[in-house]
Structures are given as structure tokens and as C-alpha cells.
């Protein structure tokens, strides 16, 4: 039987992934996890629609136009910042949800650190998912500029782990 902590970890992994349904059976115990991704989106969409007539009646233009103007202005600024930061650097991202480890064991030195030279097939870290340890390779030749994740940290799919200055 699964322990409570293992069930919680499964729930987190399912919640952060695209999986909509998960079933597990073992020795008569059964766990079924389902998530409905579309329902919350519809509820969020319907809330502003219901609220808009109230705002329009109280103040016809100001409350409705202020959020619309502020949101688009913030998005290009964020896009510009990320474009400048990553222009000359390659980002190594997590291919899965799991726990980030810089070394193969707590007593071992980290695979890489800032200033380390890497080749495309150099192992830079391990991401543990569901008790499976997955070695992550650099996929580019260059120098590690920055380690973005901390040892033992839970990482998400696509989360940046390292910045590499390519050769």
C-alpha cells in the first residue's frame, strides 16, 4: 500500500502534468485521480462576464478599460526582458516534473557548477520522478554560467535548470 507522502507526491505530479486521469491498483487497494482542466477555465471566464455588467452600470468606461490596458502593457515588458536575458545563452530545462539533484548521491560532488565546461553528452544533473532517476544531459557544448535550481528542489516540466554559454 502507498504511504500518504507517496500519494501526495503522485497528486502533485498529476496536477502539474497534462494527465487527466490516473488509476492505481495494488493488493485490493485502488486509487483513481481525475482532474477536469476545462471546468476551472470556464468558471474563470464566466466570472468576469458576470462582473462586467455590474462595473459598466456603476462606471461605464474606467473599471473595464483599466485592466485591459494594464495587462497588455505588462506582457510585452516581460517578453522583452526574457529575450534580452536568453539572447546569447542556452537554457537547459527540465524534461519532466520531479526532484532536482546536482549529484548522484549526497556525498558525491555536483556533476557541474558555474564555470564548468560541458559537452552535448555531459550529464549535468538528475531529476527524480516516481522513484526513477533520470540523467539530464547538457545537449550543447559550452560553459555553465549559472545553476538555476537548488539541490533537492521540486522542478516542473520546462523549468530552467542551467544557463550555458555555447561555444
N, C-alpha and C positions, 0 to 999 in steps of 0.2 A: 504494500500500500504506500502511496505517496505521502510524504510529510507535508505539513501546512506550508512550509517555506518553499518547497518544490512546486506546490500548486500555485502559490503567489507568483513565482518566477515564470511559470507557464502562462499565467494570466497576463503578466506584463509583456511577455514576448508576443502573445497573440494580439494584445491591444496595440502594439507598436508595429505589427506586420499587416499584410494585406489579407491574411487568412480570415475568413468569415465564420468558419465552423471547425471545431476541434473535438474529436472523440477519443477517449482512452478507456480501455477495459483491462482489468488485471485481477485475477482471483476473486471474481464476483463483484468487485467494486467498479463503478462506472462513473466517468466524468464526461460531461458534454458541455462545451463552451461555445456559445454563439454570440456574434455581435452583428448588429444591424448598422452599418456605416451610413446608410441613406436616411434613416429616420431623424437623427440629430440635425443633419443638414437642412431637411425640410422644416424642422421646428425653428431653427435659427433664421431661415429665410422668411418664415411666416411671421415671426415676432416683429421685425422692422416694418413689415407691410401693415400689420395691425396698429403699430405705434404711429405710423406716418400720418393718418388722418387726424389723430389727436394733436400732433405737433402742428399740422397745417392749419387747423382751426384756431389754435392759440397764437401762433406766429407763422404767417403764411410762408415766408421765404427763409428766414435766418436759421432755425434749427435744422432744416432739411439740407440747405446748401452748405453749411459749415462743415459737417462730416465729409461730404462728397469732395470738397475742395482739399481738406486736410489729408485724406487718405492717399489720393494720387500723388500729392506733393512729397509724401514720406517715402513712397515706393521707389521713385527714381533716385532719390538720395541714397538709399540702401544699395541699389543696383550699382551706382557709380562707385561707392566705397568698395564693394566686393570686387568689382572689375579692376580697380587700381591695386588692391592687395594681392590678387592672384595673377596679375598680368605676366610676371616673369617666373612664377613659382608653380610647381606641380603639387597638387594636393592628393595625398593618399587617403582614401576614405574607407570606412568600414563596410564590408560587403554584406554584413548581417547585424542583427541585434544580438548583443552578448556582453561579456565582461572582457575588458581590455587588460592584457598583461604585457609588460615590457620584456619579460624574460621567461625562460622555460620553467623555472622554479624560484621560490623566494630567495634562495641562497645564491642563485646564478646572477651574473652581471646582465644588464639590459642588452638586447640584441643591438640596438643603435641608440645614439644620443645626439644632441646638437653637435654638428661638426663632423659626424661620421660620414664616410664615403660609402655609397651603396651602388650596386649593380641592379639590373632589372630582376634578377632571381634571388636577391638578398632578402632573407626573412627579417622583417622589421618589428614584428610583434605577433602575439597570439590573441585571437578572440574566441572565448569560450561560449558556446551556445549549447544548451541542453546536455551538458557533461562531455561535449565533443570539443577538442582543442584544435582550432583552425589556424594554421600558419598563414600570415599575411605577407606577401612579397611586395617589394618596392615598385616593380613594374616600370621603373625608369632609372637611368644611370645619373648619379649626381651626388649632391651633398645635403644631408639633413640640416635644415635651417632651424626648425622648431618642432618639438613634440607637443601636440595639442591636447592629448588625453593623459589622464593620470592613471598610474598603475592601480588596477582593481576597480576602475570606474565602469559603470554600465554605459555602453555606447549604443547608438541607434544605427539603423541602416542608412548609409550615405553620410554619416557624421565624419567630418575631417579629423584625421588622426595625426598626420605629419605634413609638414611643408618641406618640399625638396627643391633645391636649386638645380635644375637639369644641366648636364654637360653639353 
